[in-house]
Amino acid sequence: MAIKRPESLRTWLSWWLAIQTFMALSLVCVAVYYATNLNLARRQEALIQQKVEVVRHVVEENGADDDAARMRHKLEDFFYGRPEFTLVLEIDGQRVVFGNPIDNDPTRERRISFTLPYPGTPGDSLTAELILDISDDIRLRKGLAGTLFACALFGAVVVAAMGTVTVRKALAPLDSLVQQAAKLSPDRIGERLNEKGQAREILPLVRQFNAVLQRLERAYVQMEGFNADVAHEMRTPLTTLIGETELALHKRLDQEELLDILGSNLEELQRLSSIVKDMLFLSQADRGARVRGAWEPSVSAIVQEVSQYHEAEALEAGVVLAVVGDAAFQIDRPLFQRAISNLLSNAIRYASAGSTIEIAISSTAAGELTVAVRNEGEPISPEHLPRLFYRFYRSDSAREFDANHHGLGLAIVSAIARMHGGDTFARSSGRYTTIGFRTQVAEQQGRQISDSDSIA
């Protein structure tokens, strides 16, 4: 049966500590009571057997006809001063009682019947019954039962009182944690719960809570930076749109000038639309979207298609694209193409003229596909490498406004890698920089993104 806990943990612990203590003491008291009853029964049996032997000896020694009076006298003397014993003999057809009168209360007596040889008449015998009054033992058992019950109840009450104090002291650190947690606020998000003095059982909870706070702080800081970056990215095209529209409204422009302004506005609107689409895509990825895709016999062929799309851009930058390696893998083709396109576009922008951009493809028996794009150019400082896949992040040397690139390309690569169960990596050594991602074979399908969303 399930135990329903009350609202107060202190009350719950105190009550159950008292109940368990009472049950344990009750078991001990029952054992003591049973052992005492057993010892009393054994004592009664021993006393009866002892008195039976004495009566047998007296009858055998004084049972002759001329000694009958002396036998009765000795039996009367023997039972005198022993009010708990009564002996009933049938002598010559008469019922003779030695000791106290008989109450005939089976609940307060213990009887034993036996026969005795009667020397007065050869071959004859006497019928005897020895009765033990056990009233004192009954009163002892009742008193013992009441005493044991009172002790068990009193012990449970004492333990409950002490347990309440102990539980209150044991749960005092939780009260401290509650007070600390109540002081946390968005303007004090950097604070953590104090781990000092916490019990070993509470410490994992405190550490996990602090870890959650750390993740929230990091997400909060990233969101603040992200909001600032979004405002920065959208401010320029919006300013351009507003300025050109105001100019068109205040000046009388001919058709050609008006078309130029509309064309410029269209480019800015397309840029804003691209940012919004990318943000929607990243939002879906952040909500845990997963893709299963289909089995592709040649990943290299897909990369070659993307490379051909970037041939004109590479020719203008004076670089050569080379695909190395191949693998068959389960991927979402549109998303995979978009990730490769973003990596190639990034590599072409920063590659030195006359160099070769290498796209290396490899896979492992454990079901992992790796795509690495390496270009030759200015090295990237180590402090920038971990942040390359942040949204709107640019190194200081490339922070200027670029109408064709708004800082979400590598962030989208990271999202696509996560949607395939993988991750991204970046390293720079000398003049060579390698940026890529890894994917895993999908074992189960989560919430999929439609092709219209993935090719945005």
N, C-alpha and C positions, 0 to 999 in steps of 0.2 A: 504494500500500500504506500502510495506516495505521501510524503510528509509535506504539508503546506507550510511554507515559511511565513512568519508574520512580517510586517513592514520593518520592524526593528530587528537588526541582526543581534544586538545585545540581548534583547528579550528572548529571542529564539535560542541563542547559545545558553543563556542562564537557565531557561526552563528545561531544556533537554539535558543539561548537565545535572540538574536536580532530579529529573526523572530517572536518568541512568544511574545516578548514585543511589536513589531509593530502591531501584530494581536490584542493584548489586548488593546493597546491604540486606535487602529482603531475602535474597538467595542465601547469604551467609547466615541470617537469623533462622531461616528454615532448616539449614543444615545443623545449626546448633540445637534447635528444638528437637529435631529428629534424633540426633545423637544423645541428647539428654533423655528422651523417652526410651530409647533403646537401653541405655544404662539403668534406668529405673526398672524396666521390665526384667532385666537380668538380675538386678538386686532383689526384686520381689521373688523371682524363681529360686534364687540361692537361699533366701530366708525361708521360704516354704519347704524346700528340700531339707534344710538344716533342722527345722522343727519336726518334720516327718520322721527323720532319723532319731531325734530325741524321744518322740512319742513311741516309736517302735521299740526303742531300748527300754523305756520305762514299762511298757506293757509286757515285754518278754521277761523282765526281771521280777515283776510283781504281779503276774497274771494268774497265779494259783488261786484256788477258792478261798484258802485261808488268808491270802494276801490281797484280796480284792479291795478291801477298805484302804489298805496302805497304798495301792496303786492309784485310787481315786484321790487320796490325799496328796500324793506326789504330783499328780497331774494338775490339781488345783494350785499347788504351790508353784509349779513351773509356769503356769499361765497367769499367775498373779503379777500384776505390774506390767503386763504386756497387753495393753488394751487393743492393740491392732490385730491380735490373733484370737480366734475362736475355734475350739475343737468340739466336734459332735461325735459321740460314740454310742453304739447300740450294744448294751450289756444286758444279757438275760432278757431280751425283749424290751428293754427300756432305753429310751433315748436320753442320754446324759450330755449336758453342755458344760464345757469348761471355758472360762474366760467371759468376755462380754456377751450380752444378748445379741441375737442375730437380727439385722435390719432387713434381710432379704431384698436388698437393692443391688441387682446385678451390675449396675454401672459403677458402684463404689466398693465392690468386693472382687476378690480373686479366690476361687475355690479349687481344691484338689481332693479327690476321693481315692481311698486306698483300703486295703484289707490287712489285718494283723492276726497272726496266730494266737490262739487263746489257750495258754497252758492249762487252765483249769479244766477244760474238757478236751481230751485228745482228739485231734482231727477237726475240731471246731475252730472258727475264726471270728474276728470282730470286724464290723464295717465302720470305717472312720471317715470323717470329712474335716479337712482343715481349711479354715476361711481366714483370708488376710484382708483387713480393711485398708484400702488404698486411697482413702479420702485425702490424707496428707499429700500423697503424690499427685493426686488430681489438682489440689489447690496449688501445689508447686508448679505443675505444668501450666495452669491458667495464669499464674503470676509471671512465669517465665515468658509465656506468649505475649502478654501485655507489655512486659518490659522490653522484649526484643522489638516489638512493633513500634513502641515509643522511641527506642534508640534509632531504628531505621528512619522513622519520620523526622526525628530531631537532627540526625546526621544529614539527611537530604536538605533540610532547611538551612543548616549551617553551611553545607557545601554550596547551596544556591546563593547564599549571601556572599560567601567568599568568592564564588565564581563570578558573580555580578561585578564585584570590584576588580577581579582579575581580568575579566573580559573588557571592562571599561578602560583599564590601563593598557591592555593589549591592542585595543582599537584606537587608542589615542593618536597614533601616527596617521590614521586615516582622517581624523578630524583636522590634523595639521595639513594634510594634502588637500582637503576640501577648501580650507582657508587660502592655501596658496593658489589653487585653481580658480577660486572666486576672484582673485586679484588680477588674473590674466585678462588682457584686453588687446584690441588691435594695435593700440599705441604702445603696448608693452609686449609685442609678439616675440621679442628676442629672449624673454625670461623663460626659465625652465623650473620644473619641480625639484626641490632639494632631495637628493638621494641619501644624504647623511642621516644616520640613525634609524633607517628604515629596516624592518624585519626582512629576513631572507625571502619569505613568501610574498611580501609586498614589493620588493625591489624590482622583479621583472615587470610588474605592472607599471611602476613609476618609469622604468627605462623605456617601455613601449610607448607610454604616453608622451615622454619627452621626444622620442623618435617621431611620433606623429606631429608634435609641435614643430620639430625641425623641418619636416617635410612641408608642413603648412607655411612655415616662414619662407622656405625656399620657393614654394609655389606663389606665395604672396609677393615676394620680391620680383620673381620672374614676371608675374602678372603686371606689377607696377611698371617694370621696364618694358614689357610688351605693349602696354597701353601708351606709354610715351613714344615707343617706336612707331606704333600705328598712327598716332597723331602726327608724328614727324613725316611719315611716308605719305600720308594723305594731305598734309598741309600744302605741299608744293603744287600738286595737280589741282587742288581746289582753288588755291590762290590764282593759278593761271586761268582756270575757267572763269572765276569771278572777274578778274581783270579784263580778259578779252571780251567777256559778255558786256561789261560796263562800257568798254570802248565802243562796241558795236551799237549800243543803245544811245550813246551820247554823240556819236559822229555819224554823219551821213556817208555811208560806205557804198562803193559801187559793188556790183555783183561779184567781181573777181576777188576783191578784198574780203567780202563777206564769206565767200566760199573758203578762203584761206583760214579765216577764223573758225569756221565750222569744222574744217578738217583738223585744225589744231585741237579744238575742243573734243573732237571724236577720239583723237589719240589719247588725250588725258582721261576721257571716260573709259576707254578700253583698258587703260592702265589701272584705274580704280576698280573696274570690273574684274580684272585679273587678280588684284589683291583680295577682293571679296571672295572670289572662287577659291583661291588658295587657302584663305582663312577658314572657309566652310569645310574644305577637305581636311585641314589639320584638326578642326574641331571634331570631325567624325573619327579620325584616327585616335584622338585623345579619349574618346568615349569607349575605346576598346574594340573598334571594328577590326575584323579579321577577314582574310581572303583565302580561298582554297585554290582557285585557279585550275589550270589543266596541265597535263604532262606535255612538255615541249621537248622534242627529240634533239634540238640543237639550240642552245642558248647563244652560241656564236653567231648564228644566222640572224637572230633578233638584234644583237648588238651591231652587226654589219648594216642592217637596215637603218638603225638610228644614226650610225656613223655617216651614211650616205646623205642623210638629211642635214648633217652639220658640215658637209664637205665645203660648201661655199663659205661659211663662216671660218673654217679652218684655213682655206686658201687665202682669204683676206688677211688672216693673222699670220700667215707664213709658217704654219705648222702642218705636220703629217699625222694622220690617225692610223694606228696599227692595233689589230685585235689578236690577242695571243691566247691559245687554249680554247677548249670547248667542253661542254657538259650537257647531259640531258637532265631536266629537272622539272619539278612541278611549281609553276609560277602563274601569277596573273599577268598576262601578256601586256595589256595597256599600262598597268601600273609599273611593271618592270621597264617598259620602254621609257616611261616618263622619268624614272629614277636615273637611267643611263643618260638620257638627254640632259638632265640637270647637271650631272657630273661632268659630261663632255663640255657643256656650255661654260661651266665654271673653270675647267682646265684650260680651255682655249683662251679665255679672258686673261689668264695670268701666265700662260706659257711664253717662253722666249721664242722670238722669231727664228725659224730654221731648225727648231727642235722637233722631236717626235713624241706624241702623246700615246701612251701604251695602255690598252684596256685588257687586263689579264683576267681570265675566267678559270676557275678551278672548283672542284668539288671533292668531298670526302665520303668514305664509306658510311660514316655516321649520319649521312643525309644533310650535309651543309654545303651550300653554294656560296662562293666568295667571288665578288667582282671588285677589282681594284683599278682605279684610273690614276696613272702616274704621269706627271708633267714636269718639265724642267723650267725653272724660273726663280724668282726671288724666294728665299726660304721664309717659312712662317715661324714666328717666335713660339716657343713652347707654351707661353701663357695664353696664346690665341687658339691653340689646337683643340682644347676641350670645348671651346665655345663656338666652333665653326658651324655646328648644327643647331645653334639657337636661332630663334626667329628674329629677323631683321638685324642679325649680327654681321658687322663688317669690321675688318681690322682697320686701324687708324689710317693707314695709307690708302684705303679704298672707301672711305666714309663719305666721299662726295656723292651728291645726288646723281643717280643714273636712271634715266627714264626707262631703260630696257630691263633693268634688274632691280628688284625691290627687297632683296635679302631673305627670300623664303625658299630659294632653290634647294639648299642643303637641308633645311628643316623638313621639306617635303620628302627628300631622300630618306631621312631618318624615320619619318612616319611610315613610308612604304616598307622599309625594312622591318619595323615593328609589326606591321600588318601581316608580314610573312613569317613572323615569329623569330626575327633576327635582330641585328644591331648594326651600328656603323663604326667606322674607325678612321683615324687621320694621323698621319705621321709625316715628319719633314726631316730630311737629313741632307746636309749640304745644299745643293741647288735643286734637289729632287723632292717633290711633295707627292704623297700617295693618299688618296681619299677613296673610300669604298664602303661597301656594306656586305653583310652576310644574311642569308635567308635559310630557313629550315623547312623541311617537308611538312606540310600541314597534316596533322593527325585527325583533327576534328574541325568542323566548320563553325565559325562563330557568325556574327552579324556581318553580312557581306555588303560591300559598296558597289553600287551599280556602275556600269561602264561609263555612263554619262557623267557620274561624279568623278570617276578615276581619271578621265582624260581631260578634266577641266583645265 
